[in-house]
């Protein structure tokens, strides 16, 4: 478990350092996860420690919503003043996410079919 946490925290720290150093308007942990994803793609394998322990960590992911809930309660008056704008942003962001995911899936499936068609011929 210690090795798994070391992987995750190291990539989070690297993401923070890069984002702050370059002045990017991106959360460091997000860049850290992207860098971890790229690393795993380049390695073409997932280390055994991540395979074993990450599913257990994901089962406790709901704990990450506690700070968000506290923030919503603490800034309720501010959020109610911008209610319709926030609702519009959530709807548009959800639609963009679903559409981009569907387009990516369509592209990858088409590429997979072309690859299989070439190998069969």
C-alpha positions, 0 to 999 in steps of 0.5 A: 500500500505504501508503494501505491501511495508513493506513486499517487502522491509523487505524480500529484506533487510533480503535477503541482510543481509543473502547473505552478512553475509554468503558471498553468491554470490547471489543478496539479492533481489533474496534471499528475493523473494525466502524467500517470496515465501517460506513464502507464501507457508508455510502460504498457503495463500496470505495476502489481502494487497499483493493480492490488491497491487502487480498487480499494482506494476507489471504494472510498472515493465518496470521501472526496465529496465531503469537502465539496458538500461543506463548501456548498453549505458554507457558500449557500448564499453565494451559490443561490445568487448564481443558481441559473448560471451554475445550472447552465454550466453543469448542463453544458459541461455534462453534454460536452463530456458525453458528446466527446466520450461518444465521439472518442468511442466511435473513433476508437471502434472504427480504428479497431475495425480497420485494424482487424480488417487489415490483419484478416486480409 
